[in-house]
């Protein structure tokens, strides 16, 4: 364990990747994510890994998928415009169950938007950016310590569930510099074999609720990898019964393990009548706002989401039974608010505090919303 | 999944060639956007096989090559299979990334298959002559610097296998065209010798020291009993005034005294002289919101910053060159920086002396200690002296006000 030192959020993500065993990074620079690439271009060769700057973001995610198939833990980082370009091969990685980590440091979009002011507008892109009803995991740190810790977690989840994991960040968390304990955990840098003879290895076994380990290519395991829906050996299939089983498995492999995936933090929620829901940089302002509101006698609390997808329905559901009001604070026009409304189902008022002008929500703005009179029923 | 008999024949010939390569180089990984051709129900392939999006396979092969330094990587496609993502192909070729492209010429497919690049022609011959000279992928590959370029024929499977083996042996980016047209010559077309990308990368990275010790941090925050709960500081000016560095020294000095601290900024580039500002928040409690929306001290180093200094700062500090609010504590911060260090690059550091005199935290000695590490050695002493001068001057002025 090393004592805390000061790092930015981006630097902590890079150090977290090294600690998680990431040994391959392919990317194309884009603010506000570029510092992650900058740090890894120095750190990866020091630990025997490979950093490669690719010709674009499409190539970056392609190379990440290839490296992961070859047995390396692999990642890329980008911002909204690059994240859009990556969606094709993110879908390929979902369909073929190839683990990888994609960092999206959000700025205002669409398109070039406001380079490079802060936004949280890619929440739904992280969920549905590629096509099809695929499962996905997206997690979101709000501090530099969480940038480190959740990056390690992102790689662990990607390996365990053989899925791309979206590690969301934003321009504020990326540039925020604060104390962080760079833990001396270290995960294996090379994926171990599946533990069964090649002859009986079923790389896409979908009989259970967890994926089998992915055997690296080049180690005697020869199998077929395709974005076509496939049988358990990897051969394409259009057999409706098999296709249905594949879909059931793809849903089950995350839904059956929400206890391992969902992660959140509660602040002053024990007796809260108003629940603020926030994430990323907005959670920092919201925490300050809740403290200020409590000082004024307003019974407010904060739910900080660290797992965004799958959405923590059960957590919101539990709170909706006893709170009378939710305030969702986010730097978009209501992407998470709509999810909260879906779960709350009218049991409590759901208000949104939204901002998309490139500036953060301030604690004062949030306090004003918390202290405001509720509409008369 | 339907496969034509001709395509199955192609795969059959290629498979024998892959076996030949495997015997000499180890099992290959094959990537293609064309269906495998071994037929439905085939239990598993005899080599690692990726059936993926056309063109993107080149990028995937780049990652595979990084992970598998020695495995033969073979990409199989019709010559138009790489027109989606030709940029990937160009970059892989120009970097000499070790992979072998097997380019199937249109004539190996049945007539009526998808239109292939090397036989697409406008309907009118006169137009074709004017605008569509027959493309030559192999000449193009040679021009890109491919390590090895050859043409093989389906009609000569043994030669095809040998040429594929030579392409893999060459070690870099290589191309083997495959035709079924008996009139075309086969054999090696060009060779160029230069180092493979990841081989060179690994030789370089292997020469680096494998361990780097991290400089230990100041330890977990253990705030002193008399530390303030939360202090907000904003320094605003233009790029080139060392504002980001000032924020770094301030936050780390607070950390060195056992406080929690955050730094966040909007940093202008020195060359552009754009607006630049930093917010530092420190105190005895973990910092929630890192913004200094209601600063205990705000320092303005440029007129633009002073003009918008509308926040209700507890103490407003302005450089003496500026037209500032009446309430501002006016200090010659830039002048001290220029006098001591020859420029205004250290104005941010000088400001810290004033901040320490006003808030009492962090101590001037803690600031000096961090500054002497963070400021380039050549000017560190001058910066620390300038910061101490601002500290002493501010202290005298505050003393005079009491």
Interface residues (C-beta under 8 A of the other chain):
Chain A: X2 X3 X4 X5 X6 X24 X26 X44 X45 X46 X47 X48 X49 X50 X52 X54 X55 X56 X58 X59 X60 X61 X62 X63 X64 X65 X66 X67 X68 X69 X70 X71 X72 X74 X88 X89 X92 X172 X175 X176 X177 X178 X179 X181 X182 X216 X217 X218 X220 X221 X222 X223 X224 X225 X226 X227 X228 X233 X234 X235 X236 X237 X238 X284 X285 X287 X288 X289 X291 X360 X362 X363 X364
Chain B: X1 X26 X27 X29 X35 X36 X40 X41 X42 X43 X44 X45 X46 X47 X48 X49 X50 X51 X52 X53 X56 X57 X58 X59 X60 X61 X62 X63 X64 X65 X66 X67 X68 X70 X71 X85 X87 X88 X90 X91 X198 X201 X202 X204 X205 X206 X208 X209 X210 X212 X214 X215 X216 X217 X218 X219 X220 X221 X247 X248 X251 X252 X255 X260 X261 X262 X263 X264 X265 X287 X288 X289 X290 X291 X293
